[in-house]
């Protein structure tokens, strides 16, 4: 099938396991969904190629959901905004051949980041090194089409490195990434709850230990009091015997 230059930016947005439709950037840098003028046509695709085979940005019916803002494509777009699926590389920057961090933005231009006057060299060795780069300082390298066949002719063109491998965004990976983020947030919340419960248990253990010590002290005092009672009782008994004995001796002498 002959490649249509007017459909290369159209992708399959897999919103969920039961909902997917075709989306893409128009020349006005706005994101539309395709197949219907009145709304997004759900369950319309399985892969990006499905969308490229059916639609193009010029003549196909399309819909602009004005309740959703056009994405920035810098990883900060809300996860409930389906327009983010049109981004060439929505979540990360990549490390180019000269070790500078590059990435796409919503105007289809490739930028390198870290400086407003040019690309920085020796900025990275892997894509992971680019995750902490601030996107505010950037330098435009121009518009780039990852699907153009002549891109592979000049591998030194750093814009090529901004393309998602293998030159297409895998929306299922984006969904999986969202699921991972969601699961991580759930795990963190549960961990915080568990830590709070452990603190409460530790506090109750300290309180129980304190009360146990107080009970031990009370028992020791009671034992001491019992000893005193036994001592005074025995002393009184011995004193009574002594008095009776003295009385008996005195009485015997008088007789």
Order of alpha helices (4+ residues) and beta strands (2+ residues): beta-beta-beta-alpha-beta-beta-beta-beta-beta-alpha
